[in-house]
Amino acid sequence: MFTPEDLVGLWLREDIGDGDHTTLSTIPAAATGKAKLLVKEPGIIAGIEIAQRIFNTFDPGLRMELRTRDGAHIKPGDICFHVEGSVRSILQTERLVLNVMQRMSGIATETARYVKELEGTGTKVLDTRKTTPGFRYMEKEAVRIGGGVNHRIGLYDMVLIKDNHIDFAGGIEQAIARATDYIAEKQLQLKIEVEVRSLQDIEKVLGKGGVHRILLDNFTVEMTREAVQLIDGRAETESSGGITLDTLRLYAECGVDFISAGALTHQVRSLDLSLKADF
């Protein structure tokens, strides 16, 4: 997993290369000024902390005056922060800050919609690994800011046995047995989750044992209700596949512990924000 420090350095090298020749040629080196982060669309703001890191990494002399915090509800006309210092530095970091914050705020805003729809059910919304390569840390942080829960961060922090693993392993029981043996042999502290495609699959998982969570993949609402009753608290339950904001609550009311939604990160639209000179 890339750290925020790794990411900021990579982003700056990608965007600036051997220099922002437009800014360097038009703005005097000694020029100072101030800019504001202006909200143009309602939502949940996210990415202020990483914006601070970008500014400070590029130019420790830049000063931020915060007007709000990550996770706050925002509306058009709101100002999230001011940044003051070298005009050259502000201009060279402007687009990077906006790209990060717009993307993260879009994800946080969409996540908050899911969380609101689930109010009172006890079901939590999870993200997935359907993320932008190299930007996963930020996208999952945005889900958390929006009120969601992070699923596994990568392939290394849990065992999630999905349909292809099962098919290649020769069946559910074989896949679980091999995973259990592997965890014991490697002395790992990892939980096992298994994807199921039918009620019969659930019976196989329960019969084998050793599974922390059962993933109900592409189940109908009625099948989900039956599955939750069959599992009866013997494992955590997670619904996934084809669940939209319109059907979210129907699945939650079946009693599942979690609903995972790839749409939180791979179908989301960025929130409209702007960084403008402030005189």
C-alpha positions in Angstrom: 0.0 0.0 0.0 1.3 3.4 -0.9 1.5 5.9 1.9 0.2 9.5 1.4 3.8 10.6 1.3 4.5 8.2 -1.6 1.4 9.3 -3.4 2.0 13.1 -3.1 5.5 12.8 -4.4 4.4 10.7 -7.3 1.5 13.0 -8.2 3.8 16.1 -8.2 6.4 14.4 -10.4 3.7 13.3 -12.8 2.1 16.8 -13.1 5.0 19.1 -12.9 7.8 17.2 -14.6 10.8 19.5 -15.3 8.7 22.6 -14.4 5.4 24.4 -14.9 6.7 26.6 -17.6 3.5 28.6 -17.9 3.7 29.7 -14.3 7.5 30.1 -14.2 7.3 32.4 -17.3 4.4 34.6 -16.3 4.6 35.0 -12.5 7.5 36.7 -10.8 9.4 34.5 -8.3 8.7 36.9 -5.4 4.9 37.3 -6.0 2.7 36.3 -3.1 -1.0 36.0 -3.0 -4.0 34.2 -1.6 -6.6 31.7 -3.1 -9.8 30.1 -1.8 -11.3 26.7 -2.2 -14.8 27.5 -3.5 -17.7 25.0 -3.4 -19.9 25.0 -6.5 -22.1 21.9 -5.7 -23.7 20.5 -2.5 -22.2 17.4 -1.0 -19.7 16.1 1.6 -16.2 17.6 1.5 -13.2 15.3 1.6 -9.5 15.7 0.9 -8.7 18.8 3.0 -6.1 16.9 4.9 -4.4 15.6 1.8 -4.6 19.1 0.3 -2.6 20.3 3.3 0.0 17.6 2.6 0.3 18.5 -1.0 0.8 22.2 -0.3 3.3 21.6 2.5 5.2 19.0 0.5 5.6 21.3 -2.5 6.2 24.5 -0.5 6.4 24.5 3.3 5.9 28.2 3.2 2.3 28.0 2.0 -0.2 28.7 4.8 -3.7 27.3 5.0 -6.6 28.8 6.9 -9.3 26.1 7.3 -13.0 27.1 7.3 -14.3 23.5 7.5 -13.2 19.9 8.0 -13.3 16.7 6.1 -16.8 15.1 6.4 -18.7 18.4 6.6 -21.8 19.1 4.6 -21.2 21.8 2.1 -23.2 24.0 -0.3 -22.5 26.2 -3.3 -20.8 29.4 -2.2 -19.1 27.9 0.8 -15.3 28.4 1.2 -13.5 25.4 2.6 -10.1 27.0 3.1 -7.8 29.8 2.1 -4.2 29.2 1.1 -1.6 32.0 1.1 2.0 32.3 0.0 4.0 32.1 -3.2 1.7 32.6 -6.2 3.9 30.2 -8.2 3.5 27.5 -5.6 -0.3 27.9 -5.4 -0.6 27.7 -9.2 1.6 24.7 -9.5 -0.4 22.7 -7.0 -3.9 24.0 -7.9 -5.0 21.3 -10.3 -3.5 18.5 -8.2 -5.4 19.6 -5.1 -8.6 20.0 -7.1 -8.3 16.6 -8.8 -7.8 14.9 -5.5 -10.5 16.8 -3.6 -13.1 16.6 -6.3 -12.7 12.9 -6.6 -12.7 12.2 -2.9 -15.6 14.6 -2.3 -17.7 12.8 -5.0 -17.0 9.5 -3.3 -17.8 10.8 0.2 -21.0 12.4 -1.0 -22.2 9.2 -2.7 -21.2 7.1 0.3 -23.2 9.5 2.6 -26.3 8.8 0.4 -25.9 5.1 1.0 -25.4 5.5 4.7 -28.5 7.7 5.0 -30.6 5.1 3.1 -29.4 2.5 5.7 -30.3 4.5 8.8 -32.0 2.4 11.4 -31.3 -1.0 9.8 -28.0 -1.8 11.5 -26.5 -2.7 8.1 -23.2 -1.0 7.2 -22.0 -0.1 3.6 -18.6 -1.4 2.5 -16.4 -0.3 -0.3 -14.6 -2.8 -2.6 -11.3 -3.2 -4.5 -12.9 -1.6 -7.6 -10.7 1.4 -7.2 -8.4 3.5 -9.3 -4.9 2.0 -9.4 -2.6 4.1 -7.4 -5.4 6.0 -5.8 -7.0 3.3 -3.6 -5.9 4.8 -0.3 -7.6 8.1 -1.0 -10.7 6.5 -2.4 -11.1 4.3 0.6 -10.4 7.2 3.0 -13.2 9.1 1.2 -15.6 6.3 1.8 -14.7 6.4 5.5 -15.2 10.2 5.6 -18.6 9.7 4.0 -19.6 7.3 6.8 -18.9 4.0 5.1 -16.7 1.1 6.2 -13.6 0.0 4.5 -13.5 -3.6 3.4 -10.1 -5.2 2.8 -7.6 -2.7 1.6 -5.8 -5.2 -0.7 -5.3 -8.9 -1.3 -3.1 -9.2 1.7 -5.3 -8.4 4.7 -8.0 -11.1 4.5 -8.9 -14.3 2.7 -11.8 -13.7 0.4 -12.6 -16.9 -1.5 -14.7 -15.9 -4.6 -16.3 -17.9 -7.4 -13.2 -18.3 -9.5 -11.1 -19.5 -6.5 -13.9 -22.0 -5.7 -14.1 -23.2 -9.3 -10.3 -23.6 -9.8 -9.9 -25.2 -6.3 -12.5 -27.9 -7.2 -15.3 -26.8 -4.8 -16.1 -24.7 -1.7 -15.0 -27.3 0.8 -11.6 -27.8 -0.9 -11.1 -24.0 -1.1 -11.9 -23.5 2.6 -9.7 -26.4 3.7 -6.7 -25.1 1.7 -7.2 -21.6 3.0 -7.4 -22.8 6.6 -4.3 -24.9 6.2 -2.4 -22.1 4.6 -3.3 -19.6 7.4 -2.2 -22.1 10.0 1.1 -22.9 8.2 2.0 -19.3 7.7 0.8 -18.3 11.2 -1.3 -15.5 9.8 -4.0 -13.6 11.6 -6.5 -13.5 8.7 -10.2 -13.9 8.6 -11.9 -16.0 5.9 -14.8 -14.8 3.8 -16.5 -17.0 1.2 -18.7 -16.0 -1.7 -21.7 -18.2 -2.2 -24.1 -18.4 -5.2 -26.9 -20.5 -3.7 -28.5 -21.7 -0.5 -26.8 -25.0 -1.1 -23.5 -23.2 -1.1 -24.3 -21.7 2.3 -25.0 -25.2 3.7 -21.6 -26.3 2.4 -19.8 -23.4 4.1 -21.6 -23.9 7.4 -20.9 -27.6 7.3 -17.2 -27.0 6.7 -16.9 -24.2 9.3 -14.0 -21.8 10.0 -15.5 -19.0 8.0 -15.9 -15.6 9.4 -18.2 -14.0 6.8 -20.4 -15.3 4.0 -20.8 -13.1 0.9 -24.2 -13.5 -0.8 -23.4 -12.7 -4.4 -26.2 -11.6 -6.7 -29.0 -13.0 -4.5 -32.5 -11.7 -4.8 -34.1 -10.0 -1.9 -36.1 -13.1 -1.1 -33.1 -15.4 -1.4 -31.2 -13.0 0.9 -33.9 -13.2 3.5 -33.8 -17.0 3.4 -30.0 -17.0 3.5 -29.9 -14.8 6.7 -32.4 -17.1 8.4 -30.3 -20.2 7.3 -27.0 -18.7 8.6 -28.7 -17.6 11.8 -25.8 -15.7 13.2 -23.2 -18.4 12.7 -21.2 -16.1 10.4 -21.4 -12.4 9.4 -23.4 -11.8 6.2 -22.6 -9.5 3.3 -24.7 -8.8 0.3 -23.2 -7.7 -3.0 -23.9 -7.6 -6.7 -26.4 -5.5 -8.6 -27.6 -3.6 -5.5 -28.5 0.0 -6.2 -29.4 2.9 -4.0 -33.1 2.1 -4.9 -32.9 -1.5 -3.6 -30.3 -1.0 -0.9 -32.8 -0.8 2.0 -34.7 -3.8 0.9 -31.6 -5.9 1.2 -30.7 -4.3 4.6 -34.1 -5.1 5.9 -33.3 -8.8 5.3 -30.9 -8.5 8.2 -27.5 -8.6 6.5 -24.6 -7.1 8.4 -23.0 -5.5 5.4 -23.7 -4.4 1.8 -20.7 -3.9 -0.4 -21.0 -1.5 -3.3 -18.3 -1.1 -6.0 -20.3 1.9 -7.3 -19.0 4.0 -4.4 -15.6 4.2 -6.1 -15.8 3.1 -9.7 -19.0 4.8 -10.9 -18.9 8.0 -8.9 -18.9 11.6 -10.3 -16.5 14.2 -9.0 -17.9 17.1 -7.0 -17.6 20.5 -8.5 -15.0 22.6 -6.6 -12.8 25.5 -7.7 -9.6 27.1 -6.4 -9.8 30.8 -7.1 -7.6 33.8 -6.6 -8.8 35.8 -3.5 -8.0 39.5 -3.5 
